[in-house]
């Protein structure tokens, strides 16, 4: 049975490297030979990571590439409904593969996880 690893990201994606670090670690875990079950819950200011079309200022997609790689590796990514609503994001299109979640879902992920990481 694969390990279950829940990752909660709540740091703002820009201004520090906490989101980048979280996504890099999540991608390494999702691609690991042991194939753990990786779930990522975006809360607070990290909810904007789920929005498409973010440019890194150098013509690239920046953090969006990391999120897309994570999804391609089979990770489950959810956005906190309340956090998205508070930021006016609830009805905006999200990256393919990301959906709105809730604290009940996050609670279940945490309770059944072998490891929980927060950023």
N, C-alpha and C positions, 0 to 999 in steps of 0.2 A: 504494500500500500504506500503510495507516495506521500511525502510530507506535505502538510498544508501550511502555507506561509501567507499571512495577511499583512498587507502594507497599507498604512494610513498616511496619506500625504496631506498636510494642512498648510504648509508654508507657501508663501507667495512665489510664483514661478520666476519672477524677475526681481533683482535686487540682492539676491544671495545665490548660492549654488546648492541649497538644500534640495530643491526639486530635481535639479540635474543629478545630484548624488543619489537621490531616491530612485529615479528612473534608471540610472546606470546599474545600481544594485538589483533592482527588480528585473531588468533585462538579463543580467548574468544568472540570476536564480531561475528565471523562466527557461533559459537555454541550457541549464545544467544537465549533465548526463543522467542524473537521478530523476529528472523530470518532475520536480515538485509541482503541486497545484498552487499557483500564485494568484492571489486576488489583491486588487489595488482599489482603495476607496479614497476618492478625492473630496476633501472637505475645505471649508473656509476659502481662502484666496486661491488655493490650488485648483478649485473648480474650473478656472479658466484654461487649465491644461487640456480640457476636453473639447475646446473650440477649434475648428479648423481654420486654416488660412493665416496663421501667425507667422510673421516674417522675422527673422533674427537680425535684420538690418544689414545683412551681408548677402542677401539674395537667397538664403537658405531657409529651411523650415524650423531650424533650431530644435526646441524641445518637442515639437510635433513629431519629428522623426523618431525620437526615443519612445513616444507613446505609441506610434504606429508599429514599431518593432516589437514592443511589448504585446500588443494585440495579435500580431502575426505569430508570436511565439506561443499563443494559446492562453495568455493570462486573461482574467476577467477584470474589467475596469468599470466601476460605478462612480457616479457623481451624487453627492449628498443633495437630496431634494430641497431641503430647507436652505442650505448654503447657496445653491443655485438660484433659488427664488429670491433670496435676500440681495443677490447681486444682479438681478434682472436677466439671468441666463436660462431660466427654466424652459422657455419656449424657443430658444435658439437651436439651430442644428448643431449636433455634436459630431465628432469624428465617428466614422463607421466602426461599429463594434462596441461603442461606449453607450451606456444607458443610465437613466436616473435610478438611484437607489435610495434606501432609507436607513434609519438607525436600527431598525429591526433586523434588516439584512446584515448590516455591519456587526451587530451584536452576535448573530449566528456565526459569522466568519471568525470573529474573535474567540468565541466559545469552543469552536471546533478546530482552531488552528494549533499547530505544533509550535509555531513561532509567530510573534506579532512585532512588526517594526513600525516605528513612527518617525515622521520627518516634519 
